[in-house]
Amino acid sequence: MREIILDTETTGLSAARGDKIVEIGCLELINLVPSGKTFHHYINPERSISAEASAVHGLTADSLRDKPIFASLVDEFLEFIGEAPLVIHNAPFDIGFIAAELKAVGRVWNTAHPVVDTLAMARQKFPGAPASLDALCKRFDIDLSGRDLHGALLDAELLAAVYLELRGGRQTNLIGGGQQDKKQDDNRENKSGEMADRQADRQEDKSPHTARKRPAPLPPRLAAGDETAHKDFLETLPSPALWQNAKKGQNAKEGQNAKEGQNDKEGQNAKKGQNDKKDK
């Protein structure tokens, strides 16, 4: 989702009384993450700047005398924001100035344009707590060390970090598709759980597994005459072959074991007979 963080600096506090925009900063978000695309300009207000306003942002009429006027930037500004929702801290203030600037050059602000007011979000989320941009940065441990004075683009960057926290923090979505990320995490957890269950089953089941027997033996795969041909082939091999020696050794061992078993059995029978005779 594309959203635009927007902030302005002005000559004073009232667009209705003729105050003008002196700086405008916009920062593009894609799925809550800054894309790197920005719109930032200092603007010649063609009027004086109040001392109170200069104390906030450090800009003066003299320092802005060579900057473009809003009329020369309006098309570029409107093209940059497009139809994306605008994310603004104290939105009525900035939207009031933008609407006044557009009216001054014969354009009309679209009142149906979607706007997210982070001041209202913060007051709803933290009732009764300070909700200025400074206060929210401190609440969310966002670095303010570079903010000696207000600046439209700098404040937009800070607001982007605050907005992310107000939306639920970094776990919501840093890569895109928050719900999809959550679904993938859930799938990983489910798979991990299944693997753990299987490993536990294997640990509990220590009994040896026996191979299942076939319900019927497989039919022989030798064609007629294959066995005879094989025997004829063996006759052509040098004698004695290694496998023949191994087979003879195995047969001899089996014969020896059988003979020893027979002798043991006969000895046991003889001893039993002797014992039976003594008992009588």
C-alpha positions as CSV (number, residue, x, y, z in Angstrom):
1,M,0.0,0.0,0.0
2,R,1.3,3.4,-0.9
3,E,1.0,6.3,1.6
4,I,2.6,9.8,1.8
5,I,4.0,11.3,5.0
6,L,3.5,15.0,4.7
7,D,4.7,18.0,6.8
8,T,4.9,21.8,6.2
9,E,6.5,24.8,7.8
10,T,4.8,28.1,7.5
11,T,5.1,31.9,8.1
12,G,2.6,31.7,11.0
13,L,-0.3,29.8,12.4
14,S,-3.3,31.0,10.3
15,A,-3.8,30.3,6.7
16,A,-7.1,32.2,6.9
17,R,-5.2,35.4,7.9
18,G,-2.8,35.1,5.0
19,D,0.1,32.9,6.4
20,K,1.9,30.9,3.7
21,I,3.9,27.6,3.4
22,V,7.7,28.1,3.4
23,E,8.7,24.5,3.3
24,I,7.0,21.3,2.3
25,G,8.3,17.8,2.7
26,C,6.8,14.5,1.5
27,L,8.0,11.0,2.0
28,E,6.6,7.9,0.2
29,L,5.8,4.7,2.2
30,I,5.2,1.4,0.6
31,N,3.6,-1.0,3.1
32,L,4.8,1.3,6.0
33,V,8.4,1.3,4.8
34,P,10.0,4.4,3.3
35,S,10.7,3.7,-0.4
36,G,13.4,6.4,-0.7
37,K,11.2,8.7,-2.9
38,T,10.6,12.2,-1.5
39,F,9.2,15.6,-2.5
40,H,11.0,18.5,-0.7
41,H,11.1,22.2,-1.4
42,Y,11.7,25.4,0.3
43,I,9.2,28.0,-0.9
44,N,9.3,31.8,-1.3
45,P,6.2,32.9,0.6
46,E,6.4,36.4,-0.9
47,R,5.7,37.9,2.5
48,S,7.2,38.3,5.9
49,I,7.7,35.5,8.4
50,S,6.7,35.9,12.1
51,A,9.5,35.9,14.7
52,E,7.7,33.0,16.5
53,A,7.7,30.9,13.3
54,S,11.3,31.6,12.5
55,A,12.3,30.6,16.0
56,V,10.7,27.2,15.3
57,H,12.1,26.4,11.9
58,G,15.0,28.9,11.5
59,L,13.8,30.2,8.1
60,T,13.6,33.9,7.2
61,A,12.1,35.8,4.3
62,D,15.6,36.8,3.2
63,S,16.8,33.2,3.2
64,L,13.9,32.2,1.0
65,R,13.9,35.1,-1.5
66,D,15.6,33.0,-4.2
67,K,13.4,29.9,-3.7
68,P,10.5,29.0,-6.1
69,I,6.9,30.1,-5.3
70,F,4.2,27.5,-4.6
71,A,2.5,28.1,-8.0
72,S,5.6,26.8,-9.8
73,L,5.6,23.6,-7.8
74,V,1.9,22.8,-7.6
75,D,1.7,20.3,-10.5
76,E,4.8,18.4,-9.3
77,F,3.4,18.3,-5.8
78,L,0.0,17.0,-6.9
79,E,1.6,14.4,-9.2
80,F,3.8,13.1,-6.3
81,I,1.0,12.6,-3.8
82,G,-1.4,11.2,-6.4
83,E,-4.4,9.5,-4.8
84,A,-2.3,8.0,-1.9
85,P,-3.5,8.6,1.6
86,L,-1.7,11.5,3.3
87,V,-0.3,10.8,6.8
88,I,0.0,14.1,8.7
89,H,0.5,15.0,12.4
90,N,-2.3,17.5,13.2
91,A,-3.7,17.1,9.7
92,P,-6.2,20.0,9.8
93,F,-3.4,22.5,10.2
94,D,-1.4,21.3,7.1
95,I,-4.4,20.5,4.9
96,G,-5.8,24.0,5.7
97,F,-2.6,25.6,4.4
98,I,-2.4,23.3,1.3
99,A,-6.1,24.1,0.5
100,A,-5.4,27.8,0.8
101,E,-2.3,27.6,-1.4
102,L,-4.2,25.7,-4.1
103,K,-7.1,28.2,-4.0
104,A,-4.6,31.1,-4.5
105,V,-3.5,29.6,-7.8
106,G,-7.0,28.7,-9.0
107,R,-7.0,25.1,-7.9
108,V,-9.3,23.2,-5.5
109,W,-8.3,20.8,-2.8
110,N,-10.1,17.5,-3.0
111,T,-11.8,17.2,0.3
112,A,-12.4,13.5,-0.3
113,H,-8.7,12.8,-0.4
114,P,-7.9,10.2,2.3
115,V,-6.0,11.7,5.2
116,V,-4.6,9.9,8.4
117,D,-4.1,12.2,11.4
118,T,-1.4,10.7,13.6
119,L,-2.2,13.3,16.4
120,A,-5.7,11.8,16.6
121,M,-4.3,8.3,16.5
122,A,-1.9,9.0,19.4
123,R,-4.6,10.7,21.5
124,Q,-6.8,7.7,21.0
125,K,-4.0,5.2,21.8
126,F,-2.6,7.1,24.8
127,P,-5.5,9.2,26.3
128,G,-4.3,12.1,28.4
129,A,-0.6,11.6,27.4
130,P,1.4,14.2,25.5
131,A,1.0,13.6,21.8
132,S,3.3,16.1,20.1
133,L,5.8,14.7,17.6
134,D,8.6,15.2,20.1
135,A,6.7,13.4,22.9
136,L,5.9,10.4,20.6
137,C,9.5,10.1,19.5
138,K,10.6,10.0,23.1
139,R,7.8,7.4,23.9
140,F,9.0,5.2,21.1
141,D,12.7,5.8,21.7
142,I,13.2,7.4,18.2
143,D,16.4,9.4,17.9
144,L,15.8,13.2,18.1
145,S,19.5,14.2,18.2
146,G,19.4,15.8,14.8
147,R,16.4,17.9,15.4
148,D,17.6,21.2,16.8
149,L,14.9,23.0,14.6
150,H,11.8,21.9,12.9
151,G,12.1,20.9,9.2
152,A,9.5,19.6,6.9
153,L,11.4,16.6,5.5
154,L,13.1,15.8,8.8
155,D,9.8,15.9,10.6
156,A,8.3,13.7,7.9
157,E,11.1,11.1,8.4
158,L,10.4,11.2,12.2
159,L,6.7,10.9,11.6
160,A,7.2,7.9,9.4
161,A,8.9,6.1,12.4
162,V,6.2,7.2,14.8
163,Y,3.4,6.1,12.4
164,L,4.9,2.7,12.1
165,E,4.8,2.4,15.9
166,L,1.3,3.7,16.1
167,R,0.3,1.0,13.6
168,G,1.7,-1.7,15.8
169,G,5.4,-1.5,15.5
170,R,7.9,-3.3,13.3
171,Q,6.3,-6.7,13.7
172,T,3.3,-5.4,11.8
173,N,5.2,-5.3,8.5
174,L,8.6,-4.3,7.3
175,I,8.8,-6.2,4.1
176,G,5.3,-6.0,2.8
177,G,2.0,-7.9,3.2
178,G,1.7,-8.0,7.0
179,Q,-1.0,-10.6,7.1
180,Q,1.0,-12.8,4.7
181,D,4.0,-12.5,6.9
182,K,2.0,-13.5,9.9
183,K,0.5,-16.5,8.0
184,Q,4.0,-17.6,7.0
185,D,5.2,-17.3,10.6
186,D,2.2,-19.4,11.7
187,N,3.0,-22.0,9.1
188,R,6.6,-22.2,10.3
189,E,5.4,-22.6,13.9
190,N,3.0,-25.3,12.9
191,K,5.6,-27.2,10.9
192,S,8.1,-26.9,13.8
193,G,5.4,-28.3,16.1
194,E,4.7,-31.2,13.8
195,M,8.4,-32.0,13.6
196,A,8.7,-31.8,17.4
197,D,5.8,-34.2,17.8
198,R,7.3,-36.6,15.3
199,Q,10.6,-36.6,17.2
200,A,8.9,-37.1,20.5
201,D,7.0,-40.1,19.0
202,R,10.3,-41.6,17.8
203,Q,11.8,-41.1,21.3
204,E,8.9,-42.9,22.9
205,D,8.7,-45.7,20.4
206,K,11.9,-47.7,21.0
207,S,10.6,-51.0,19.8
208,P,12.3,-52.5,16.7
209,H,10.3,-52.3,13.5
210,T,9.7,-55.6,11.7
211,A,9.3,-55.7,7.9
212,R,5.9,-56.7,6.6
213,K,5.7,-60.0,4.8
214,R,4.3,-60.1,1.3
215,P,0.9,-61.8,1.1
216,A,2.2,-63.9,-1.8
217,P,5.8,-64.5,-3.0
218,L,6.9,-62.9,-6.1
219,P,6.9,-65.1,-9.2
220,P,10.4,-66.2,-10.4
221,R,11.9,-63.9,-13.0
222,L,14.3,-66.5,-14.5
223,A,13.4,-67.6,-18.0
224,A,13.6,-71.2,-19.0
225,G,17.2,-72.3,-19.4
226,D,18.7,-69.3,-17.5
227,E,19.8,-71.5,-14.5
228,T,21.5,-74.1,-16.8
229,A,23.2,-71.3,-18.8
230,H,24.5,-69.8,-15.6
231,K,25.9,-73.1,-14.4
232,D,27.6,-73.6,-17.8
233,F,29.2,-70.1,-17.5
234,L,30.5,-71.0,-14.0
235,E,32.3,-74.0,-15.5
236,T,34.3,-71.7,-17.7
237,L,35.8,-69.7,-14.8
238,P,39.3,-70.5,-13.4
239,S,39.2,-73.0,-10.6
240,P,39.1,-72.6,-7.7
241,A,37.3,-69.3,-7.8
242,L,37.3,-67.1,-4.7
243,W,33.6,-67.5,-4.2
244,Q,34.0,-71.2,-4.4
245,N,36.6,-71.1,-1.6
246,A,34.4,-68.9,0.5
247,K,31.5,-71.3,-0.1
248,K,33.6,-74.3,0.9
249,G,34.8,-72.5,4.0
250,Q,31.2,-71.7,5.0
251,N,30.1,-75.3,4.3
252,A,33.0,-76.6,6.4
253,K,32.1,-74.3,9.3
254,E,28.5,-75.3,9.1
255,G,29.5,-79.0,9.1
256,Q,31.8,-78.5,12.1
257,N,29.1,-76.7,14.0
258,A,26.7,-79.4,13.2
259,K,29.1,-82.1,14.3
260,E,29.9,-80.3,17.6
261,G,26.2,-79.9,18.2
262,Q,25.7,-83.6,17.6
263,N,28.5,-84.5,19.9
264,D,27.2,-82.2,22.7
265,K,23.8,-83.8,22.3
266,E,25.1,-87.4,22.5
267,G,27.3,-86.4,25.5
268,Q,24.3,-84.9,27.3
269,N,22.2,-88.1,26.6
270,A,24.9,-90.3,27.8
271,K,25.3,-88.3,31.0
272,K,21.6,-88.3,31.6
273,G,21.4,-92.0,31.2
274,Q,24.2,-92.5,33.7
275,N,22.4,-90.3,36.2
276,D,19.2,-92.1,35.7
277,K,21.0,-95.4,36.3
278,K,22.5,-94.1,39.6
279,D,19.1,-92.9,40.8
280,K,17.7,-96.3,40.5
